[in-house]
Every structure is written in C-alpha cells, then in structure tokens.
Amino acid sequence: MKIVHLIDIPWWSGLSFYAYECVLAHRASGHEVIAAVEDNSLFQEKVRLSGIETVTLAGRKFWQSPINLYRIAEIVARHKPDCIVAHTGSTHWIAVVCGLAGGIPVIRTRCRSSATASTFHGSWIYRQTRCTVSASRGLNREILDRLPHSMKRRAVTLYPPLEMPENSAPSENSPRISRRIGVLARLDPVKGLENFLSAAKTVQQEVPDAEFAIAGAEENLKWSDLSALAADLGLKNVVYHGFIRPAQVPEFVQNCGIGVIS
C-alpha cells in the first residue's frame, strides 16, 4: 500500500511521537510512506533522517489552511495513495475532502482530548472517516461517547510502543539528587513553565538547596525569557538541559527526586 501521513505541528510532543511511530510501523510492514509535515519541524528532521519522503505543509494558522488544502490535494493527485492518515484536527478535514474526491479512505489518530467530534461539522468529518485510532482507552472511550452508534466499530485503541529501560537506582555519590525537581516538556506557554518556576520559589523558601531542572526544546517560548523570570523570582538552582533525545530521558528522570507532569 501507499500511505500518506499528515501532521502539521512544529514541536515534538506525545502526538508527534505517536505519529512518528505509526510512520515507522507502516514502513516496517512494507508499505510506501510519504509524510506531509511542517517545514523546519522536529518531525520533519526525524522522518528525513529515517529516509522517509517528506512534503512540506504551510503551517497551522487559519489563513494557511487553503495552502495546505492545495498541497495535500496535489500530493494525493501525484502519489495516488491507498490511504490517508491524519494526525491532527487541522489536517483531518483536508484529508476527508481529498479522500472523498479521490475515493481514498481516511484514518484519524487521536493522542489528545478534543471536543471536535461533538460539533455538527466535526461529527460530519468523523462520519466520513474510515477508522479512528486512539492512543489510550480513555481517548477511545471519549470518541465512542460522541460518535453515532453505527460508527463505534470503527473506533479502536492502539497503544504507543514503550521501551522499558533498565531500572537502575540513582547514584549514591550524588547527595543532591533527591532534592532535584524536574520537568520534561517543550518550552511553550501551554506547558505552564512559568507556574513551575513560581512554585519553585515556594519550594526554595522551605528547601534552600533544592534544584529545578527543565528539559525540552524551545518552541513558542525562549529559555532566555524563563531564565529572566527565574532571576526575578530569586531562584538560585535552575538548570536548563535543552532538548534531550529519547535515549537520554531515562537518565534525566532517574536523576530527579520529583518529577512534574506538564
């Protein structure tokens, strides 16, 4: 089969990871895969390094939707795929339009909660979708509650792959390790890192030698802005580790006494 994957987010997240693993799984199964991605995104970098053909999308802004519609329609006309997989809501409706025009089935993956399917136009889009694949049972249950009864057999759960690293205890030679509080998230206002630093000020008042570690790529927020905020709050032990690769995540987590979900 020839499969086109659509994802238009510039950052690396759980959604990006799930989409990337889907792309790799399809290729490993012997399918021909094309990924339509946002230019200069981390997803584009990773799929290109994996040797997968990519096509550039314009972006996620509302006014860029017509450009994306044109580009995806061009991809469909040129490659004549057997299936289109949409990983975001902003590419889902475009996939449906192009799929209806070309008689191509559309699959929608879901890695985050969304009320889209409960609206009139959202419900119509999902009714034109061959299958909905959710990354968790909770997300699948959410979509089942919103879809017409006739569609419920087309909603399935497919858990993301998980490699369990060898569980090793933190080194006893690091006496400060138990006082390190870490957060692993892209630098983006939606991740609440300003709140993390504000809370860190309260912690520092009670535990003066506490450390605060942040790891994640700069997206819609610069580290320089967070660093300035940390200085204004009087924080002494804030360390930015930048973007860390998946292979580095276990070590980062093991070196934290407390982890914050963001």
C-alpha positions in Angstrom: 0.0 0.0 0.0 0.9 3.6 -0.5 0.1 5.7 2.6 0.3 9.5 3.2 0.6 10.7 6.7 -0.4 14.3 7.6 1.0 16.2 10.6 1.3 20.0 10.8 2.8 20.7 14.3 6.3 22.1 14.6 7.1 20.8 18.0 8.0 17.3 19.3 5.3 16.0 21.6 3.4 12.9 22.6 1.3 13.4 19.5 4.4 13.7 17.3 6.0 10.6 18.8 2.8 8.6 18.2 2.6 9.8 14.6 6.3 9.1 14.0 5.9 5.5 15.3 2.9 5.0 13.0 5.0 6.1 10.1 7.8 3.8 11.0 5.4 0.9 11.6 3.9 1.3 8.2 7.2 1.4 6.5 8.5 -1.7 8.5 5.3 -3.5 7.3 6.4 -3.0 3.7 4.2 0.0 2.8 5.4 3.0 0.8 5.1 6.0 3.1 5.0 9.8 2.4 4.9 12.3 5.2 3.4 15.8 4.7 4.9 17.9 7.5 5.5 21.4 8.6 8.8 22.8 7.3 11.8 23.0 9.7 9.9 21.0 12.3 11.5 18.4 14.5 9.1 15.8 13.0 10.4 16.7 9.5 14.0 16.3 10.7 13.4 12.8 12.3 11.5 11.4 9.3 14.1 12.6 6.9 16.8 11.0 9.0 14.8 7.8 8.8 14.9 8.0 5.0 11.2 8.7 4.5 10.0 11.0 1.8 8.5 14.3 3.0 6.4 17.0 1.6 6.2 20.5 3.2 2.9 21.9 4.6 2.4 25.7 5.1 1.6 25.7 8.9 -1.2 25.6 11.4 -2.5 29.2 11.1 -6.1 29.6 9.9 -5.1 31.5 6.8 -2.6 28.8 5.8 -5.4 26.2 5.6 -6.2 26.9 1.9 -2.4 26.4 1.1 -2.4 23.1 2.9 -5.5 22.0 1.1 -3.9 22.7 -2.2 -0.6 21.0 -1.3 -2.3 17.9 0.1 -4.6 17.7 -2.9 -1.5 17.9 -5.1 0.1 15.1 -3.1 -2.9 12.9 -3.4 -3.2 13.6 -7.2 0.5 12.9 -7.8 1.0 9.8 -5.5 -2.5 8.3 -5.6 -2.3 6.8 -2.1 -4.3 3.9 -0.9 -4.9 5.5 2.5 -4.5 8.9 4.2 -3.7 9.1 7.9 -4.4 12.5 9.6 -2.8 13.0 12.9 -4.2 16.5 13.8 -7.6 18.1 13.6 -6.4 20.8 11.2 -5.3 18.1 8.7 -8.3 15.8 9.3 -10.9 17.9 7.4 -8.5 18.3 4.5 -7.8 14.6 4.4 -11.6 13.9 4.3 -12.1 16.4 1.4 -9.3 14.9 -0.6 -10.3 11.4 0.3 -13.9 11.9 -0.8 -12.7 13.5 -4.1 -10.3 10.6 -4.8 -12.2 7.7 -3.2 -9.4 7.2 -0.6 -10.1 6.0 2.9 -9.1 8.3 5.8 -7.8 7.2 9.2 -7.6 9.7 12.1 -5.3 9.1 15.0 -6.0 10.8 18.4 -3.5 11.4 21.1 -5.2 14.3 23.0 -8.6 15.1 24.2 -10.7 17.2 21.9 -14.4 18.1 21.6 -14.3 18.5 17.8 -16.4 15.4 17.1 -19.2 16.8 19.2 -19.8 19.7 16.8 -22.0 19.4 13.7 -19.2 19.8 11.2 -16.8 17.7 13.4 -19.4 14.9 13.5 -19.7 15.0 9.7 -15.9 14.8 9.3 -15.7 11.8 11.6 -18.6 10.1 9.7 -16.5 10.3 6.5 -13.6 8.7 8.3 -12.9 5.0 7.8 -11.4 4.4 11.2 -10.4 6.4 14.4 -7.3 5.1 16.2 -6.8 6.4 19.8 -3.6 6.1 21.8 -5.4 5.2 25.0 -8.6 3.6 26.2 -9.7 6.8 27.7 -9.4 8.7 24.5 -11.1 5.9 22.6 -14.0 6.0 25.2 -14.2 9.7 24.7 -14.7 9.3 20.9 -17.1 6.4 21.4 -19.4 8.7 23.5 -19.5 11.3 20.8 -19.8 9.2 17.6 -23.0 7.8 16.2 -23.7 4.2 17.2 -23.1 3.0 13.6 -19.5 4.2 13.8 -18.5 2.7 17.1 -17.0 -0.4 15.5 -14.6 1.9 13.6 -13.0 3.3 16.7 -10.1 1.3 18.1 -7.3 1.7 20.7 -3.7 1.2 19.7 -1.3 1.9 22.5 2.0 3.6 21.6 5.2 1.5 21.8 7.0 1.6 25.1 10.6 0.5 25.6 11.2 -0.1 29.3 14.8 1.0 30.2 16.8 -1.0 32.6 15.8 0.3 36.0 18.8 1.5 37.9 18.8 3.4 41.1 20.3 6.9 41.2 24.0 7.1 42.1 24.6 7.3 45.9 27.5 9.6 45.0 25.1 12.3 44.2 23.9 13.6 47.5 21.8 16.4 45.9 19.9 14.1 43.6 16.9 13.6 45.9 16.4 17.4 46.0 16.2 17.8 42.3 12.7 18.6 40.9 12.5 18.1 37.1 10.0 18.8 34.3 10.3 17.4 30.8 8.3 19.5 28.4 8.8 21.7 25.3 9.2 25.4 26.1 5.7 26.6 25.3 3.2 28.8 27.2 0.7 26.0 27.3 3.1 23.9 29.4 2.8 26.2 32.4 6.6 26.5 33.0 6.0 30.0 34.5 3.8 28.3 37.1 6.6 25.7 37.7 9.1 28.5 38.4 6.6 30.3 40.7 6.0 27.1 42.6 9.8 26.6 42.7 10.1 29.9 44.6 7.9 28.5 47.4 9.8 25.2 47.5 13.1 27.1 47.7 11.9 29.0 50.7 11.4 25.7 52.5 14.3 23.8 50.9 17.1 26.3 50.0 19.3 23.7 48.3 16.6 22.3 46.0 17.4 22.1 42.3 15.0 22.7 39.5 15.7 21.0 36.1 13.9 21.8 32.9 14.4 19.8 29.7 12.7 20.4 26.4 13.1 22.2 23.0 12.4 25.9 22.6 9.1 26.2 20.7 6.9 29.2 21.4 8.9 30.3 24.4 12.6 31.1 24.8 14.8 29.9 27.6 16.1 33.4 28.0 12.6 34.5 29.0 12.3 31.8 31.6 15.8 32.4 32.8 14.9 36.1 33.3 11.7 35.1 35.2 13.8 32.7 37.4 16.1 35.6 38.2 13.3 37.9 39.1 11.9 35.2 41.4 15.2 34.9 43.1 15.7 31.2 42.1 19.3 30.0 42.6 19.4 26.5 41.3 17.6 26.4 38.0 19.2 24.3 35.2 18.1 24.1 31.6 19.1 20.9 29.8 17.8 21.9 26.4 16.2 19.3 24.1 17.1 15.8 25.1 16.8 12.7 22.9 14.6 9.8 23.8 17.6 7.7 24.8 18.6 10.4 27.3 15.2 10.6 29.0 15.7 7.7 31.5 18.9 9.2 32.8 17.2 12.6 33.2 14.2 11.1 35.1 16.4 8.9 37.3 18.4 12.0 38.4 15.3 13.7 39.7 13.9 13.1 43.1 10.5 14.5 42.0 9.0 14.7 38.5 6.4 17.3 37.5 3.9 16.5 34.8 3.4 19.4 32.4 
